[in-house]
Every structure is written in C-alpha cells, then in structure tokens.
Amino acid sequence: MKLTEYSKLIFSKSYQAVDWLRRGKKQLHRLQSGSGERVIIVHNHLFKNAGSSIDWALRNNFGNAFIDHRDNQKMLKGPSYLGPYLLNNPGIIALSTHQLRPPLPVLENTRILTIMMFRHPIERVTSAYNFERKQIGASTLGAKFARAHNLREYVLWRMLFDVPPTIRNFHIYRTLPLPADWRKDIGETQLTHAKSFVDSVEMIGFVERFDDSMVLFEEILRLFLPDVDLSYRIQNVGQRREESLAERIDRLQAEIGGDAFQLLMERNRADLELYEHARNLFAERLAEVPGFEAKRDDFKARCCRHNLH
C-alpha cells in the first residue's frame, strides 16, 4: 500500500480517536459502543515495551477471550488475514500480537481499539540487548550476535542499514504498512505518516509512565467494558527500577562510548521525534481524565494485591 493511500485510510480513524480529547470530557459519549456493536482490543505488542504486563492484565480480565497471537507470518499479511480471523473467532475480546501492521481491518458493526506502548528509543537499547543475550537457545540474528558481542559492538552492528531495526527507529517501522524498507533511513514523508498513525491510536501509553498509561486505558475502555480492570502483576523487569530515565541513558553512553552513542542518536532521530509527538498527545489525553490522581491511587492499590505474592 502506498503511503498516500494509507494516509487517507487512517484519517477518519485519527479524527475519531482524538475528537473527545480535544473537545473535552463531555464528548466521551461519541466513542461509546453502539447497540450490538462488537468491541475488540488489539494490543500492538512491541518488543521490550512492557507488553507482557499488559497481556497479563488482558488475560486476567478476559480469560479465554484473550488471544496471544504468535503466528507471525500470518499476521504480517495485515488486514487481509486479521479481518477474517476476527470474524471467524467471534469470542475474541482482546488480542495481542508482536507483528501488527497498519492499517487495521474495517469490519461491519465492529469497533477495534488499539493499544500501543512507547519507550524512550535510547533507553530501551540496553533492555533489548540483555534480552537477546539471554536467549541461549534462540537462532535469530540478534540473539546470536548479542551472545557473542558486548553492548557497544551490538549497538554498532544494529546501526547498519542491512541489519533489522530492533533499536533503529524501531517505533517508526511499527506504524508504517508493509512493505516498509528498513534498509535506508526514515524520510520526512514516512515520519509524517507515522505521526498520523499515532494520532489514530486510541490508547497510546509509555513504559516510563506505565501506571498512568493503564489508568488512561481504563478510562477509555470503560466506555465499552464498564468492569474492565487493568491492574497487573509485574512481568519481565530487566533493568534497575530505582534508576531514572536519564541515569539509564547516561550509563548506556558511558558503556558504549561517545562515538557509538552519537551514531545511535543519529540513527534514531525520527524515532525520537515520534516519541516526543506521542508524549505530547499522551499528556493532552491524560489531562482530560477527571479525578486522575485519585484514580491512579486506586489503580496502584489494586496492583499491590497482585504483586504481594
């Protein structure tokens, strides 16, 4: 699909997703499910972006009506596969996949609500490396290289344009329809379309503000599923939680050296801009949640019950 066609396709969805945020809380009813309308949550599960904790919460809510879809090759076919799959499995309420690609299918009398988590493109590098390094039996390019090389060597390798972009403009490529050519740098047109796609996603969140994100998601989902509870048990925590974002980035720079760090920044220029765009959108949406602090306190209390064991 050409980017011009893609832009037209997501325009109406983009307007719908942000209309209630721009017009205020009183407009929330415009998003609410119509009579008999099927609602499906689709989690765009991005590698090393806290997706396992979201999946835990979805499974805890919906049981067998939650599907962790692992057939990547089929999912990479896009809406031509996902649309019929959802129609043929009417019991699905929530689905998670590592290989979601836009655009989403348009199904009659069905509303698909998307979750997409962002993580600082530079801060997530160490987590990606550590994860791949620990995959002892894995035969993927990343796992094999990580096991045999240090972090600096891994970063320099991942910056090559003939190497998959696991830490190079990673979020950008997850917002563009296939085929997206990751063997060259991101241009302004692709960045513009990536921003438009992010605008269209109903539930944008951040690993660095995970609980805040989940409170926002609950606010949106309860328009359709009033009893939803996204409290979670912490999954797959790989870095020291007591460190700040800035401290983790400083530690990365010290470990890989100034030249590798500068290259990492340059090759993630577009991703960093998209990250800031998403942060601004997230702040706007969060500001529209009434009684946010009280809701966050309640959410944290619910999470504590899961994490005491």
N, C-alpha and C positions, 0 to 999 in steps of 0.2 A: 504494500500500500504506500502510495506517495504521501509525503508529509502534508501537502496541501489538502489532500482528501482526508487525511487523519485529523487535521485541524478543524475542518468543517464538521466532521463526525462528532467530535467531543465538545463543540461549542455549546450546544444546548444543555448537555450534562454539566458543563462547567458553570453555566449560569445558575442552574438548579442548585448545585452544591453550595454556592456561596451566597445565594439570594437572602436566605434567612439571617446570615451573619451580617450582611451589610444593612439590612432593614430593621434588625432588632429582634428581640425575643418574641414579640407578638406575632411575628410572621412564621414561627416554627410550624404552625399547623399546615403550612404549604408542603412540607416534606412528609407529612404523615401518610401512612399507607391508606389507599383507597379500599373500598369494600371488596373483600375477596382477593385482594392483591397479595401475591406471594412475595415474601421478603427473604433475600439470601445475602448473607455476609460473606464476602470474599476477602481473605487475608492475603495480600501480596507479601509473602514471607521472604524478606531479604536476608541474605547470608550475613550472620553476625550482627543483626539489628534487633536483638531481643525478641525474635519471633516465637521462640519456644515457650516463653511465659504467656504470650497472647494465645497461642494454641492451647496451652493448659487451661486457660480461663474459658475458652470457647468449648473445649471438650467437657469441662466441668459443668457448663450451662446446658449443653445440648446433647451430651452423650453420643449415641449412635447417629444422631442427626448432624454431627460434625464429622467431616471427612478431611483427613490429612492426605492430600493427593500427591503421590510420589512417582507417577508415571510421567516423567519429564518430557519425553519425546512426544507423547500425545498432546500434552499441554502446550508445547511450543507451536502447535498448529494454530493456536489462537482461538478466536470466536467460532470458527468452523468446527472445532472439537468441543469447546467448553459449552456452547449453547445447547447442542443435542445432549450432552452429558447431563446437564442440569435438568433438561426436560425429561429425560429418561429416568431420572432419580428424584422424584418429587418429594421424597422425605428429607432431602438435604436442606438444612437451615444455614449452616456455616461450612465453608470450605477454605482450606489453606493450601497454598502451592508455592514452591520456590521458583516456578517458571511462568508466572502470569505475565502475559504481554498484552498491551492495549492494541486495539480497542476491545472493550468487553462486549459480549453479545447483547443484542437488544431482543428481549423476549416479551411476548404479549402478556399483559396482566402480571408482570414480574418487576420488582424493584431490586436491583443489585447494589448493595452498599459496600464500598471498598475500604479496607484498612491498609495504610502504607506507613511504615515507620522509617524515620530518617535517623542517621547517626553521623556525627561530625566526620567528614571524609578522611581527615588526617588521623584523628584519634582512633578510628576503628582498625587502622593498619595493624597494630600490634596484636589485636584480638584475632584478626584473620590469619596472621602468621602463626600464632600459637595454636590455633585450632587445626590448621593444616599440618603443622609439625607433629601434632599428637595423633594424626590418623595413620597409625602404624601399618595397617593392612591395606590402606587405600592406594589405588593405582593412578589417581588423577595427576595431571601435570603439576598442579600446585602442591599437592601433598608430597610427591616425590622430591620436588625441588626444595621445599621447606625442610624436610627431614635431613637434607644433605648440605644445607647452607645456613648461614647466620642471617639475622634480620636485615642487615644492610644489603647483603647480596640478594636476598629475597625482594626487597624493595626495588633495587636497580633492575632486577630481572622483570618484575611486574610492570615497570615503566616502559618496557619495549612494546612497540605497537603490534608486534606479531604474537604477543602473549595475551591471553584473555584478561579482560579489565576488572579483575576482582577487587583491586584497590586503585583503579584509574578511572575517574569519572563514573564510578560504579552506579550511583543512583540514576544518572542521566540515561544510561542504557536500559534501565528497567522502566523507563517512562516512554520509550520510543517503540513503535511497531517493528516487527521483524520484516525483512532483514535489516538490522542496524549494523553498519560497518564499523567495528571497533578497532580496525587496523589503521585508523587515522584519527586525528584529533577532532574534537567536537567543534562545529561551526556555530555561528550566531543563530542561524535558522533552526538548527536542532535544539539549541538552548531555549529559544523562544517557544518551540513546541513542547519541550519538557516542562516549562513553567505553566503552559496552558493545561497540560495533563494534570499537574499537581493541583491546580485550581479546581479541577473537576472531581478530585478525590474527596469523598465525603468525610473521611476520617484520616487526617494527617496527624502523626504523632512523632515524638522524639525520644530516643533512648535516654538522653540526658535529662529528660523530664518525663520519665515513664509513668509515674503515678498521675501526674497532671494530665497526661495524654489519655490514660484509661478513664479518668473522670469525664473528660470531654466525650470520649466514645460512648460511655454510658448515657450521657445526656442526649446524644443523637439517637442511639439505638432504642432508648426507652420510648421514643415516639412511636415505634413499631412493635417493640417487645418490652412491655412495661416491667416485667420481672427480671430483666437481664441483670446479672451481677458479674462484673469483670474482675473481681478480686482474684488474686493469683498466688500460686506457690512459685518462688523464685527458681528459675531454671538456668543452667549453663552459664554461671557467672565466672568469667575468665580473668578479669583484671581486678586490681585492688580497689574496692569500692570507696575507701577513705580518701583516695586521691581526687583532686579536682580535675576538670577537663584540661585546664591549662597545664597542670603538673604532668598529666599523662603525655601531652604533646611535647612538653619540654624534655621529658625523659626519652621519648622517641627520637627527638632531634639529637640529643647527646649520644644516643646509642648508634645511630646510623651515620652521623656526620653531617656537616653543613651542606656539602655539595649534593648528597643524596636527598637531604630534606628539601633543598631548593627545587630539585627536579620533581620531587613528589608534589610540592605545592604547584608547580607549573602545570604538571600533567593532570591536576585536579582543579584547575582554575574554574572550569564550567561547573563542576560538581559543587564547589564552594559557593558559587553564585546561586545555584539552585537551592542549596541548603539554606542560605540567607533568605531567599524568596519564600521558602516553605516556613521558615521561622516566623517571618512577618505575618503570614497567613494564619499560622497556628496561634499567634498572640491575639490577632483580631477575633478569632473564633472563641478562644478561651475567655476573652473579656465579655462575651455575650452570655456566659453561663451564670445564672443568678445564684447567689449564695455559694460561690465556688469554694471558698476556704472551708466552710462547714462540710460541704460535700467531700472535699479532699480528706478532711479529718475522719469522716465516717468511712471512706474508702480504705484508708490506712488501717483503721481498726479491723475492718473485715479481712484485710490481707494478713494481719498479725495472727489471726486464728488459723490461717493456712500454714504459716511459716514457723509456728511454735514446735512443730513435730520434727 
